[in-house]
Amino acid sequence: MTRIIDAYLGLSALRQAGYRSTATAVAELVDNSIEAQASDIDIIAISRATMISKRSSNQVESIAVLDNGEGMPPEILSQCLSLGWGTRLSTRKGLGRFGFGLKGSSISQARRVDVYSWIEPEEVYHVYLDLDEIKEQKVDELPLIEKTQLPEAIKKCFLNTIGPSGTLVYWSRLDQIDLKRPETLLSRVNADLCRIYRHFLDDCDQYGAKRNIRLRMLQDEKQSITNTVPLGANDPLYLLTPNNLEGFSNEATNVMHSKFSIDVKYDPGNGVAKTSEVQFRFSIAKPSVQNLGGNSLQGKHYGKNTGISFVRAGREIDFGSFGFTDSSEPRHRWWGAEIRFEPVLDELFGVTNNKQEVRGVRKLEQELRKELAEGHNEDNYRVKLLLELDKILTDNISQMMRIIKGRREGERKQKENRGLTKRVNEDISKSPAATESEERAKNLTHEQKLEERVKLLLNDDSSMEQVEALQIAENTIEYRVDLQTDDWPGYLFLDRKPVANASVGIVNRNSKFYEDFWLYLEEHSDRKGFEALEILIMALVRAEDELVREYDREVFERYRQLWGTWVEKLIKHAGS
């Protein structure tokens, strides 16, 4: 009979399984340890001194993952390296399911994998898969399991911590790992796994029971551990504690923006629809943390966590922008988004068999959204989910960015620009010209004026406290002209309205001009350009405040609308 597949060629093809890095391949082994109820998991980089360019350098020669989980009985161990076999193929609970992780991840990095497992002390059994042996001997069956001992280096270095039951997965003849220096490899593994397993590393056991996961450096010749690094939670929502954010390891540095869930329909395979809950969590950095700035240690940490996290059964599957963020806008770092779902929704989310990504989830272009909305029927649950994800993410990110933009602009304005506005108002107050804002102010009490001013300040800077806003309102109550910011849809760049005693120009933070020019000038070290822009806008606002008493108000509103439209159209020519 003809074989369906040549063992060596088939395994060679599977080596290109698409793992993003050695860290994400190791994650498959950690998944298995968690499923086996291990409380302690050691990821071990085993190195030997190697001559490179006539210099001795420690190079990683093997990687091992040791746990104190339940272990595998011999009948299970004998099949654990068989492709298409797994203990969780028929279930939709927990981290596993596809029967691919141990084999696929191992051969993606190494030419040989050894698995040792025991359910009682000193009853260690062993099985292995060796690509070179399969190629040379043309075998297509796994060797029989045998009773054995753990490798000497592991026994010696972990003598007092090896559990009464557990498993050791040992990768050797590493030919496809991305980093060879043990320090660099562990640093990369640390960065990736701290986020992937964050819900198993914090003190809250509601969504992932805590595990002690450690990175170890083992020097083979000395048979000694040279470094140990415990993993700490790296939470892109910055709500978990403890965490690995420097200076804030025991403090949540974000606040929850919104938290809710939706019921998603899916077909379990029998044609009768069921529902499963998808949970959404959105958070925003505290004003004090955002004020540290993007160049601070904390700001750089936030920058590496810019994006949306998809978490399946407590374990992150994918993380990225998915088209919902603009890489040229660094303030996206100050919010976090997490979408939680259960394995029953794998097909709808497009989870790959190596658990590396959710396929098809992305920001929908307007035409595609319209086409999908009009063309799908109620039984197309995947399209329905994609449409809901698009709307929920778009709306919440937009809301969070409005708050984030308002904070920074408002803070800079209060600290840096109050002097200019004060000097301008001292000059304007000498003008005898009658204005709309002055006429209106005659009918307001001092308390009403303060209330209007406070509301304006809080709208401009969402991080400002009520007490602070009241103090600033008291100090600026006599202003006759002022500039603040807000956001609204459309092309209108500048709005104007009377507030307290002043005519206030309100700049639209959603406009292209604000994003490309206003912010640039505001942040520039040379203040002259931004002050010139402010003076021009304040002069225009004051002129309208005087003229609106003589002419139709709608004329000025139409003028500003048309002006903003032309700004949006012509701004593309700037800098070209």
C-alpha positions in Angstrom: 0.0 0.0 0.0 1.1 3.6 -0.7 1.7 5.7 2.3 -0.4 8.9 2.6 2.7 10.9 3.7 6.4 10.4 4.0 7.2 10.9 7.7 10.4 13.0 7.2 9.0 15.1 4.4 5.8 15.7 6.3 7.6 16.7 9.4 9.9 19.0 7.5 6.9 20.7 6.0 5.4 21.1 9.4 8.6 22.8 10.7 7.4 25.9 8.9 4.3 26.1 11.1 4.5 29.9 11.4 5.6 30.5 15.0 6.5 34.1 15.3 9.5 33.5 17.6 11.1 30.9 19.9 9.1 32.6 22.7 5.7 31.8 21.1 6.8 28.3 20.3 7.8 27.8 24.0 4.3 29.2 24.9 2.8 26.0 23.5 4.7 24.0 26.1 3.7 26.4 28.9 0.0 25.9 27.7 0.4 22.1 28.3 1.9 22.7 31.7 -1.0 24.9 32.7 -3.5 22.4 31.4 -1.7 19.8 33.6 -2.4 22.0 36.6 1.3 22.8 37.2 1.9 25.5 39.8 5.6 25.8 39.0 6.9 26.0 35.5 10.6 26.5 34.6 11.7 27.5 31.1 15.4 26.6 30.9 18.0 27.9 28.4 20.9 25.4 28.5 24.1 26.8 27.1 27.7 25.6 26.5 30.9 27.6 25.9 31.5 27.8 22.1 34.4 29.3 20.2 33.2 32.1 17.9 35.8 34.1 16.0 38.5 32.8 18.4 36.5 33.9 21.4 34.6 31.7 23.9 31.0 32.6 24.1 28.0 30.9 25.8 25.5 29.7 23.2 22.1 28.1 23.8 22.3 24.5 22.7 19.0 23.2 24.2 15.8 24.5 25.7 13.7 22.7 28.3 10.4 23.2 30.0 10.0 21.5 33.4 6.7 21.5 35.4 5.2 19.9 38.5 1.9 19.1 36.8 -0.1 15.9 36.8 2.3 14.1 34.5 1.3 11.6 31.8 0.7 7.9 32.3 2.7 5.7 29.9 -0.2 5.1 27.5 -0.7 8.8 27.0 3.1 9.6 26.9 3.5 7.0 24.1 1.2 8.9 21.8 2.0 12.5 22.8 4.4 13.1 19.8 2.1 11.5 17.3 0.7 14.0 14.8 -3.1 14.3 14.8 -3.4 13.0 18.3 -4.2 14.9 21.5 -6.1 14.6 24.7 -8.2 17.6 24.1 -9.4 17.2 20.5 -13.0 16.7 21.4 -13.3 19.5 24.0 -13.7 23.2 23.7 -12.5 24.2 27.1 -9.1 25.3 28.3 -5.9 26.3 26.4 -5.5 23.3 24.2 -7.6 21.7 21.5 -5.8 21.2 18.2 -3.4 18.4 19.1 -0.6 20.3 17.4 1.1 22.4 20.1 3.8 20.0 21.5 4.8 18.5 18.2 4.5 21.6 16.0 6.3 24.0 18.3 9.1 21.5 19.1 10.0 20.7 15.5 9.7 24.3 14.5 12.7 25.0 16.7 14.7 21.8 17.1 15.6 18.6 15.2 15.0 16.5 18.3 12.5 16.6 21.1 12.6 14.4 24.2 9.6 14.1 26.6 10.0 12.8 30.1 6.9 12.4 32.3 6.1 10.8 35.7 3.0 10.4 37.9 5.0 9.0 40.8 8.5 9.9 42.0 11.3 7.9 40.4 8.9 6.5 37.8 10.1 8.5 34.9 9.2 7.4 31.4 10.6 8.8 28.2 9.7 9.1 24.5 11.4 11.1 21.7 11.1 12.3 18.1 14.4 12.7 16.1 14.2 14.1 12.6 17.6 12.9 11.6 16.9 9.4 12.7 13.6 9.4 10.8 15.4 10.6 7.7 18.4 8.3 7.9 16.5 5.1 8.9 13.4 5.9 6.9 11.2 5.1 9.9 7.6 6.3 10.2 6.8 5.1 13.7 7.7 6.6 17.1 10.1 4.6 19.3 8.6 2.7 22.3 8.5 4.5 25.6 11.1 3.4 28.1 11.6 3.9 31.8 14.6 6.1 32.4 16.1 8.9 34.5 15.9 12.7 33.9 19.0 14.2 32.2 21.9 14.7 34.7 22.0 18.5 34.5 18.3 18.7 35.2 18.5 16.3 38.1 21.4 18.1 39.7 20.1 21.7 39.3 16.5 21.0 40.2 17.0 18.2 42.8 15.0 19.9 45.5 12.3 21.3 43.3 11.3 18.5 41.0 7.7 17.6 41.9 6.3 14.2 42.8 4.7 14.3 39.3 5.4 16.4 36.3 6.8 16.6 32.8 10.0 17.7 31.1 10.1 18.7 27.4 13.7 18.9 26.1 14.6 20.5 22.8 18.1 19.7 21.4 19.9 20.3 18.1 18.3 23.7 17.9 18.7 24.8 14.3 15.8 27.4 13.9 15.8 29.4 17.1 16.0 33.1 16.5 18.5 34.0 19.2 21.6 32.0 20.5 22.9 34.1 23.4 21.1 32.9 26.6 20.7 36.4 28.0 19.2 37.8 24.8 17.0 34.7 24.3 15.6 34.9 27.8 15.0 38.7 27.5 12.9 38.1 24.4 11.0 35.2 25.9 10.4 37.3 29.0 9.0 40.2 27.0 6.6 37.9 25.1 5.4 35.5 27.7 4.8 38.2 30.4 2.0 39.5 28.2 0.8 36.2 26.9 0.3 34.7 30.4 -0.4 37.9 32.3 -3.7 36.5 33.7 -1.7 33.6 35.2 0.9 35.9 36.7 -1.1 38.4 38.7 -2.6 38.0 42.2 -6.2 37.7 41.0 -7.3 34.1 40.2 -10.7 35.0 38.7 -9.4 34.7 35.1 -6.5 32.4 35.2 -5.1 30.8 38.5 -1.7 32.1 39.4 1.4 30.1 38.3 5.0 30.6 39.1 6.8 30.8 35.8 10.5 31.3 35.8 13.2 31.7 33.2 16.5 29.9 34.0 19.9 30.0 32.6 21.8 26.7 33.0 25.5 26.4 32.1 26.0 22.8 31.0 29.7 22.3 31.7 29.3 23.6 35.3 25.8 22.0 35.6 24.6 25.0 37.6 21.9 27.7 37.3 23.6 31.0 36.6 20.4 33.2 36.5 16.8 33.0 37.4 14.1 35.5 36.3 10.5 35.2 37.6 7.9 36.3 35.0 5.8 39.3 36.0 2.5 40.3 34.4 2.8 42.7 31.5 -0.7 44.0 31.2 -1.5 46.2 28.2 -4.6 47.4 30.2 -2.3 48.3 33.1 -4.9 47.1 35.7 -3.2 43.9 37.0 -1.0 43.7 40.0 1.8 42.8 40.5 3.1 43.8 37.2 6.5 44.6 35.5 6.0 48.4 34.9 9.0 50.0 36.6 8.1 52.1 39.5 4.5 50.9 39.6 4.8 47.1 40.1 2.1 47.0 42.8 -0.2 49.7 41.3 -2.8 49.8 38.6 -1.8 52.8 36.4 -4.9 52.8 34.2 -8.5 53.2 35.0 -11.4 51.3 33.4 -13.0 53.2 30.6 -15.7 50.6 29.8 -16.4 47.0 30.5 -19.2 44.9 29.0 -20.0 41.7 27.2 -22.1 40.6 24.2 -23.6 37.2 23.4 -22.3 35.8 20.2 -24.1 33.0 18.2 -22.1 30.1 16.8 -22.8 26.7 15.3 -21.3 23.8 17.4 -21.5 21.5 14.4 -25.1 20.2 14.7 -26.8 23.1 13.0 -28.4 24.2 16.3 -27.1 27.7 17.2 -25.7 28.3 20.7 -24.3 31.5 22.3 -21.1 32.3 24.0 -20.1 35.4 25.8 -17.4 37.8 24.5 -16.1 40.3 27.0 -14.7 43.7 26.2 -12.4 45.8 28.5 -11.1 49.2 27.7 -8.8 51.3 29.9 -7.1 54.6 29.9 -3.9 55.7 31.6 -4.3 57.9 34.7 -3.5 61.5 34.0 -0.5 61.5 36.3 1.0 58.6 34.3 0.2 60.1 30.9 1.9 63.3 32.1 5.1 61.4 32.4 5.3 61.5 28.6 6.2 59.0 25.9 9.9 59.3 26.4 9.8 58.3 30.1 10.6 54.6 31.0 6.9 54.1 31.7 5.9 55.8 28.4 8.2 53.5 26.5 6.7 50.5 28.2 3.3 51.7 27.2 4.5 52.3 23.7 5.4 48.6 23.4 1.9 47.7 24.5 0.1 49.8 21.9 -2.7 47.8 20.4 -5.6 45.4 21.0 -5.3 42.1 22.8 -7.3 39.0 22.0 -7.4 36.6 24.9 -8.7 33.0 24.6 -9.4 31.2 27.9 -7.1 33.5 29.8 -4.2 33.2 27.4 -3.4 35.9 24.8 -3.6 34.7 21.2 -2.9 37.8 19.3 -1.9 41.4 19.8 -1.7 44.3 17.4 -3.3 47.3 15.8 -5.5 45.4 13.3 -5.9 48.7 11.4 -7.6 50.5 14.3 -4.6 52.7 15.2 -2.4 55.1 13.3 1.3 54.5 13.9 2.0 58.2 13.4 -0.1 59.0 16.5 1.9 58.1 19.6 -1.0 58.9 22.0 -2.6 55.6 21.2 -0.2 54.1 23.8 -2.3 55.6 26.6 -5.3 53.3 26.2 -5.7 49.5 26.3 -8.2 47.1 24.8 -8.8 43.4 25.7 -11.3 41.1 24.0 -11.9 37.8 25.9 -13.5 34.8 24.3 -13.8 31.0 24.8 -12.5 28.2 22.5 -16.0 27.5 21.2 -15.6 30.7 19.1 -12.3 29.7 17.5 -13.7 29.4 14.0 -15.5 32.8 14.3 -12.3 34.5 15.5 -10.2 32.6 13.0 -7.8 31.1 15.6 -5.0 29.3 13.8 -4.0 25.8 14.9 -0.7 27.1 16.4 -2.6 29.7 18.4 -0.5 32.5 16.8 -3.2 34.8 15.5 -6.9 35.6 14.9 -7.3 35.7 11.2 -9.7 38.1 9.4 -10.2 40.5 12.4 -9.4 44.0 11.1 -10.7 47.5 10.7 -13.3 47.4 7.9 -13.1 50.0 5.2 -16.4 51.9 4.7 -17.2 50.1 1.4 -16.4 46.7 2.8 -18.5 47.3 5.9 -21.4 48.4 3.8 -21.1 45.4 1.5 -20.9 42.9 4.4 -23.8 44.6 6.3 -26.0 44.4 3.2 -24.9 41.0 1.9 -24.8 38.7 4.9 -27.7 36.7 6.3 -28.5 36.2 9.9 -26.9 32.7 9.9 -23.4 34.0 8.9 -22.2 34.4 12.5 -18.6 35.2 11.5 -19.6 38.2 9.4 -21.9 39.4 12.1 -19.1 39.2 14.7 -16.7 41.0 12.5 -19.2 43.8 12.0 -19.8 44.1 15.8 -16.1 44.0 16.6 -15.5 46.8 14.0 -18.2 49.1 15.6 -17.3 48.4 19.2 -13.6 49.0 18.7 -14.0 52.0 16.5 -16.5 53.7 18.9 -14.5 53.0 22.1 -11.1 53.9 20.7 -12.6 57.2 19.4 -14.0 57.9 22.9 -10.7 57.1 24.6 -8.7 59.2 22.2 -10.9 62.2 22.8 -10.2 62.0 26.5 -6.4 61.4 25.9 -6.0 64.3 23.5 -8.0 66.6 25.7 -5.7 65.9 28.7 -2.4 66.7 27.1 -3.5 69.7 25.2 -5.3 71.1 28.2 -2.3 70.6 30.5 0.1 72.3 28.1 -2.2 75.1 27.6 -2.6 75.8 31.3 1.2 75.6 32.0 2.6 77.3 28.9 0.2 79.5 27.2 -1.7 81.3 30.0 0.8 84.2 29.9 0.1 85.0 26.3 -3.7 84.8 26.7 -3.4 87.1 29.8 -1.4 89.7 28.0 -3.8 89.6 25.0 -6.8 90.1 27.4 -5.1 93.0 29.1 -4.9 94.8 25.8 -8.5 93.8 24.6 -10.0 95.0 27.8 -9.0 98.6 26.9 -11.1 98.4 23.7 -14.4 100.4 23.9 -16.1 98.3 21.2 -19.4 96.7 22.1 -19.5 92.9 21.7 -22.1 90.1 21.8 -20.3 88.4 24.7 -20.3 91.6 26.8 -24.1 92.1 26.2 -24.8 88.5 27.2 -22.6 88.7 30.3 -24.7 91.5 31.8 -27.5 89.1 32.4 -25.3 86.5 34.3 -24.4 86.4 37.9 -20.9 85.9 39.0 -21.7 82.3 40.1 -23.2 81.6 36.7 -20.1 82.9 34.9 -17.9 80.7 37.1 -20.1 77.7 36.3 -19.8 78.3 32.6 -16.0 78.8 32.8 -15.5 75.6 34.9 -17.5 73.5 32.5 -15.4 74.9 29.6 -12.1 74.1 31.4 -13.2 70.6 32.3 -14.3 69.9 28.8 -11.0 71.1 27.4 -8.9 69.1 29.9 -10.6 65.9 31.1 -7.7 65.3 33.6 -8.4 68.5 35.5 -9.9 68.3 39.0 -13.0 70.3 39.8 -11.2 72.3 42.5 -8.3 73.2 40.1 -10.8 74.2 37.4 -12.7 76.5 39.8 -9.4 78.2 40.8 -8.4 78.8 37.2 -12.0 80.1 36.5 -11.7 82.6 39.3 -8.4 83.8 38.0 -9.6 84.1 34.4 -13.2 85.2 34.9 -12.5 88.7 33.4 -11.1 87.3 30.1 -12.7 88.8 27.0 -11.3 86.3 24.6 -9.9 82.8 25.0 -9.1 79.6 23.2 -10.0 76.1 24.2 -10.4 72.7 22.4 -13.1 70.1 21.9 -13.9 67.5 19.3 -16.7 67.0 16.9 -17.2 65.4 13.5 -17.0 67.3 10.2 -14.7 69.9 8.7 -15.4 72.8 11.0 -12.0 73.6 12.5 -13.0 76.6 14.7 -16.2 77.2 16.5 -17.0 80.2 18.7 -19.4 80.8 21.6 -19.7 83.3 24.5 -18.8 81.9 27.9 -18.9 84.1 31.0 -17.4 87.4 30.0 -15.5 86.0 27.0 -15.8 85.1 23.4 -14.2 81.7 23.2 -12.7 80.1 20.1 -13.0 76.3 20.3 -10.5 74.4 18.1 -11.6 71.0 16.8 -9.2 68.2 17.9 -10.6 65.9 15.3 -9.6 68.2 12.4 -6.7 67.5 10.1 -5.2 70.9 10.7 -5.1 70.3 14.5 -3.4 66.9 14.1 -0.8 68.0 11.5 -0.1 71.6 12.4 -1.6 72.9 15.7 0.0 70.1 17.7 3.3 70.4 15.9 3.6 74.1 16.6 2.3 73.7 20.1 5.0 71.1 20.9 7.8 72.9 19.1 10.6 74.3 21.3 10.4 77.6 19.5 7.1 79.1 20.8 7.0 82.0 18.3 5.1 80.0 15.6 2.4 78.7 18.0 1.9 82.1 19.6 1.5 83.7 16.2 -1.2 81.1 15.4 -3.0 81.7 18.7 -2.9 85.5 18.2 -4.4 85.1 14.7 -7.2 82.9 16.0 -8.0 85.1 19.0 -8.0 88.2 16.7 -10.6 86.4 14.4 -12.7 85.4 17.4 -12.7 89.0 18.8 -13.6 90.4 15.4 -16.6 88.1 15.1 -17.6 89.0 18.6 -17.9 92.6 17.6 -19.4 92.1 14.1 -22.0 89.5 15.0 -24.1 92.3 16.6 -24.4 94.0 13.2 -24.7 91.0 10.8 -26.6 87.7 10.6 -25.0 85.1 12.9 -25.5 82.3 10.3 -23.2 84.1 7.9 -20.3 83.7 10.3 -21.2 80.1 11.0 -21.3 79.3 7.2 -18.1 81.2 6.8 -16.2 79.1 9.4 -17.7 75.9 8.0 -16.6 76.8 4.4 -13.2 77.9 5.7 -12.7 74.6 7.5 -13.7 72.6 4.4 -11.1 74.4 2.3 -8.5 73.9 5.0 -9.2 70.1 4.9 -9.0 70.1 1.1 -5.8 72.1 0.8 -3.8 70.8 3.7 -2.5 67.9 1.6 -0.3 70.4 -0.3 1.6 71.5 2.8 5.0 70.0 3.1 4.9 68.5 -0.4 
